[in-house]
Amino acid sequence: MALFSTRECPFCHRIVSRWLYLFHSLSHTRRLPDGQQADHATLRPSARYHGPLDDVPQVYYHAKCGGCTVMPEDIIRSYLVNPTLYNDETFCAGCGRYVRQRELEWTETGENLQQYFARLKLKRRG
């Protein structure tokens, strides 16, 4: 590896020295008072989905706590291009913690988030 190699930060998309990346990423991954991570990885704005979101679900419900959470638009536009970008946990505003997608359903469609993302991943492969 080169002495002064760099990498793009998946959170803020700035170019950061590999030597400083761990320290840099801590500011993005720290937990806020509500339990959520400060920032989430996304695609660069130019690489995100740019079409309308009229038919894309954006609010999910967690039956265990009864809370609803709005998914941020930058995350939606990123996963529509790359549905493998995120793992199978999503923040629940009601619980104040990250929960498995299988515990959540979209309020707009009633579809389970785990099934929704599996469908998007299959569509991307196909």
NORDA-V312616 format. One line per field, one symbol per residue. phi: phi as a letter, one per 40 degrees, with the letter a starting at -180 (. if undefined). A space follows every 50 residues. Layout:
BEGIN
phi: ???
END
This chain:
BEGIN
phi: .ccbcbaccccbgccbddcbddccccccccccdcgccdbbcacddccccb ccbdbccbbbbbccbgcbbccccccdcccccbcccbccbbcbcccgacbc dccbbcccbgcccccdcccccccccc
END
